[in-house]
Amino acid sequence: MIFHVDMDAFYVSVERLQDPSLVGKAVCVGALPEGGKARGVVMAASYEARALGVRSGMPVSMAYRKAPDAVYIWPNYDLYGEVSERVMNVLREFADVLEHASIDEAFLDVTKRTGGDYTKAVELAKEVKRAVKEREGITCTIGIAPNKSAAKIASDLNKPDGLTVVPPDGVAEFLAPLAVSKISGVGPKTTAVLEVLGIKTIGELAKYRRNIGCRKGARREDIRDRRAQPPLDT
């Protein structure tokens, strides 16, 4: 059983710990806009900024056009690293095994301590969220699933401060209606190629792969049958 724990707007959350006046405001961490003329990008955006159309990785000039009144902050990576390490130390207390996936996210294997019981897992996840909030002052969202891929997708659905559970017998049903872009590693180019094939959801992709597999299987059987036939007597 896997938890994917993802800090909510991590860079912004850390900045708000330093300056509480930022709470409730549209905040962008990254390049400074210089009146919309800068060429850098936004590294992180608060949910208030996201509501205005700003996204991580967006050119700061575009972000400035969408949110000229937002607060723009140059990143303090040393500080973020320090807070991240403290958060990971909190998470280790709740994990059988912890995988530090990035500065603001981690996978926790909790199979042994929950015994595979999803009711216990939900209670454990609530303890994790409470501990991170009380000790470090920031919120996190957790996805619970039988594997890392599903857990990561689940943690992305109910942000901020959310908790989503995907039981073993519900993984296919959970994933089926979601956009293929939810799959880690599927970017805009791959999404465009799949759309040409008429594939927009994970369920449609799974069905397509099954059909391809069936056709390949039938082709292999046909080849084996042909090889097994005796040569023609000429």
C-alpha positions as CSV (number, residue, x, y, z in Angstrom):
1,M,0.0,0.0,0.0
2,I,1.4,3.3,-1.1
3,F,0.9,6.9,0.0
4,H,1.9,9.7,-2.3
5,V,2.4,12.8,-0.2
6,D,2.6,16.1,-2.1
7,M,3.1,19.4,-0.4
8,D,0.6,22.1,-1.5
9,A,2.1,25.0,-3.4
10,F,5.3,24.2,-1.5
11,Y,7.5,27.2,-2.4
12,V,4.6,29.6,-1.8
13,S,3.7,27.9,1.5
14,V,7.3,28.3,2.7
15,E,7.3,32.0,1.7
16,R,4.1,32.5,3.6
17,L,5.6,31.0,6.7
18,Q,8.3,33.8,6.5
19,D,5.7,36.5,5.6
20,P,2.1,35.7,6.8
21,S,0.9,38.9,5.0
22,L,1.1,36.8,1.8
23,V,-1.7,34.5,2.9
24,G,-4.7,34.9,0.7
25,K,-2.8,36.7,-2.0
26,A,-1.8,35.7,-5.5
27,V,1.8,34.8,-5.2
28,C,4.3,33.7,-7.9
29,V,7.8,32.4,-7.0
30,G,10.4,32.5,-9.7
31,A,11.7,35.2,-12.1
32,L,10.7,38.8,-11.3
33,P,8.5,40.2,-14.1
34,E,10.3,43.6,-14.6
35,G,7.1,45.1,-15.8
36,G,6.3,42.1,-18.0
37,K,9.6,42.3,-19.9
38,A,11.6,39.5,-18.1
39,R,12.4,36.2,-19.8
40,G,12.3,33.8,-16.8
41,V,9.6,31.5,-15.7
42,V,7.3,31.0,-12.8
43,M,8.5,28.2,-10.5
44,A,5.5,28.0,-8.3
45,A,2.1,29.8,-8.1
46,S,-0.3,30.0,-5.2
47,Y,-3.8,28.7,-5.7
48,E,-5.0,32.3,-5.9
49,A,-2.6,33.0,-8.8
50,R,-3.7,29.7,-10.5
51,A,-7.3,30.9,-10.4
52,L,-6.1,33.8,-12.5
53,G,-4.6,31.4,-15.1
54,V,-0.9,31.4,-13.8
55,R,0.8,28.0,-13.9
56,S,4.2,26.7,-12.9
57,G,6.6,26.8,-15.9
58,M,4.8,29.7,-17.5
59,P,6.9,32.5,-18.8
60,V,6.8,35.3,-16.2
61,S,5.9,37.8,-18.9
62,M,2.7,35.8,-19.6
63,A,2.0,35.4,-15.9
64,Y,2.4,39.2,-15.5
65,R,-0.2,39.8,-18.2
66,K,-2.6,37.5,-16.4
67,A,-1.8,38.6,-12.9
68,P,-0.2,42.0,-12.8
69,D,-1.1,42.6,-9.2
70,A,0.3,39.4,-7.9
71,V,3.3,39.3,-5.6
72,Y,6.4,38.1,-7.4
73,I,9.2,36.6,-5.3
74,W,12.7,35.5,-6.2
75,P,13.1,31.8,-5.0
76,N,15.1,31.0,-1.9
77,Y,16.2,27.4,-2.7
78,D,18.3,27.0,0.5
79,L,15.3,27.7,2.6
80,Y,13.0,25.4,0.6
81,G,15.6,22.6,1.0
82,E,15.8,23.0,4.7
83,V,12.0,22.9,5.1
84,S,11.8,19.9,2.7
85,E,14.3,17.9,4.8
86,R,12.3,18.6,8.0
87,V,9.1,17.5,6.3
88,M,10.7,14.3,5.0
89,N,11.9,13.6,8.6
90,V,8.3,13.8,9.7
91,L,7.1,11.5,6.9
92,R,9.8,8.9,7.8
93,E,8.1,8.4,11.1
94,F,5.0,7.1,9.4
95,A,6.6,5.0,6.6
96,D,7.9,1.4,6.4
97,V,9.9,2.7,3.5
98,L,10.2,6.3,2.2
99,E,11.2,7.4,-1.3
100,H,12.1,11.1,-1.5
101,A,10.7,11.8,-5.0
102,S,11.4,15.5,-5.2
103,I,11.8,18.6,-2.9
104,D,8.0,18.6,-2.2
105,E,6.8,15.0,-2.6
106,A,7.5,11.5,-1.4
107,F,6.2,8.0,-1.7
108,L,5.5,6.1,1.6
109,D,5.2,2.3,1.6
110,V,2.8,1.7,4.6
111,T,1.9,-1.9,3.9
112,K,3.3,-3.4,7.1
113,R,2.0,-0.9,9.5
114,T,-1.5,-0.9,8.0
115,G,-1.6,-4.6,7.3
116,G,-3.2,-3.7,4.0
117,D,-6.3,-2.4,5.7
118,Y,-7.5,0.7,3.9
119,T,-9.5,2.0,7.0
120,K,-6.2,2.0,9.0
121,A,-4.5,3.7,6.0
122,V,-7.0,6.5,6.0
123,E,-6.5,7.1,9.7
124,L,-2.7,7.0,9.2
125,A,-2.9,9.5,6.3
126,K,-4.8,11.9,8.5
127,E,-2.1,11.5,11.2
128,V,0.5,12.4,8.5
129,K,-1.4,15.5,7.4
130,R,-1.9,16.6,11.0
131,A,1.8,16.1,11.9
132,V,3.1,18.0,8.8
133,K,0.7,20.9,9.5
134,E,1.4,21.1,13.3
135,R,5.2,20.7,13.0
136,E,6.0,22.6,9.8
137,G,2.9,24.8,9.3
138,I,2.1,23.7,5.8
139,T,-0.5,21.4,4.3
140,C,-0.1,18.4,2.1
141,T,-2.4,16.3,-0.1
142,I,-2.2,12.5,0.0
143,G,-3.2,9.8,-2.5
144,I,-3.6,6.2,-1.3
145,A,-3.4,3.4,-3.8
146,P,-1.9,-0.1,-4.3
147,N,0.8,1.3,-6.5
148,K,2.9,4.4,-7.0
149,S,1.3,5.5,-10.3
150,A,-2.2,5.5,-9.1
151,A,-1.3,7.1,-5.7
152,K,0.5,9.9,-7.5
153,I,-2.5,10.6,-9.8
154,A,-4.9,10.4,-6.8
155,S,-2.9,13.0,-4.9
156,D,-3.3,15.5,-7.7
157,L,-7.1,15.4,-7.8
158,N,-8.2,17.0,-4.5
159,K,-5.7,19.8,-3.9
160,P,-5.1,21.5,-1.6
161,D,-5.2,19.7,1.7
162,G,-6.9,16.7,0.2
163,L,-7.1,12.9,0.7
164,T,-8.1,10.5,-2.1
165,V,-8.3,6.7,-1.6
166,V,-8.1,4.2,-4.5
167,P,-8.8,0.6,-3.3
168,P,-7.1,-2.3,-5.2
169,D,-10.3,-3.4,-6.9
170,G,-11.1,0.2,-8.0
171,V,-7.9,1.2,-9.8
172,A,-9.2,0.6,-13.3
173,E,-12.5,2.4,-12.6
174,F,-10.7,5.3,-11.0
175,L,-8.3,5.8,-13.8
176,A,-10.6,5.2,-16.8
177,P,-12.3,8.6,-17.0
178,L,-9.1,10.6,-16.4
179,A,-7.3,12.4,-19.2
180,V,-4.2,10.6,-20.5
181,S,-2.2,13.7,-19.5
182,K,-2.6,12.6,-15.9
183,I,-0.1,9.8,-16.6
184,S,3.4,10.7,-15.5
185,G,5.6,11.3,-18.6
186,V,2.7,11.9,-20.9
187,G,3.2,15.5,-22.1
188,P,1.5,17.7,-24.7
189,K,3.2,16.1,-27.7
190,T,2.2,12.5,-26.7
191,T,-1.3,13.7,-25.8
192,A,-1.6,15.3,-29.2
193,V,-0.5,12.0,-30.9
194,L,-3.0,10.0,-28.8
195,E,-5.8,12.4,-29.6
196,V,-5.2,11.8,-33.3
197,L,-5.9,8.1,-32.6
198,G,-9.1,9.1,-30.8
199,I,-7.6,8.5,-27.3
200,K,-8.4,11.1,-24.7
201,T,-8.8,9.1,-21.5
202,I,-6.7,6.5,-19.7
203,G,-9.6,4.0,-20.1
204,E,-9.5,4.5,-23.9
205,L,-5.8,4.1,-23.9
206,A,-6.1,0.8,-21.9
207,K,-8.7,-0.5,-24.4
208,Y,-6.5,0.5,-27.3
209,R,-3.5,-1.4,-25.9
210,R,-5.7,-4.5,-25.2
211,N,-6.9,-4.4,-28.8
212,I,-3.4,-4.0,-30.1
213,G,-2.3,-6.9,-27.9
214,C,-5.1,-9.1,-29.2
215,R,-4.2,-8.4,-32.8
216,K,-0.5,-9.1,-32.2
217,G,-1.4,-12.3,-30.4
218,A,-3.6,-13.4,-33.3
219,R,-0.8,-12.5,-35.7
220,R,1.7,-14.6,-33.7
221,E,-0.7,-17.5,-33.6
222,D,-1.1,-17.3,-37.4
223,I,2.6,-17.3,-38.0
224,R,3.1,-20.3,-35.7
225,D,0.3,-22.2,-37.6
226,R,1.9,-21.5,-40.9
227,R,5.3,-22.7,-39.7
228,A,3.7,-25.9,-38.4
229,Q,2.2,-26.7,-41.8
230,P,4.2,-29.1,-44.0
231,P,5.8,-27.6,-47.1
232,L,3.9,-28.0,-50.4
233,D,4.9,-31.0,-52.4
234,T,5.9,-29.7,-55.8
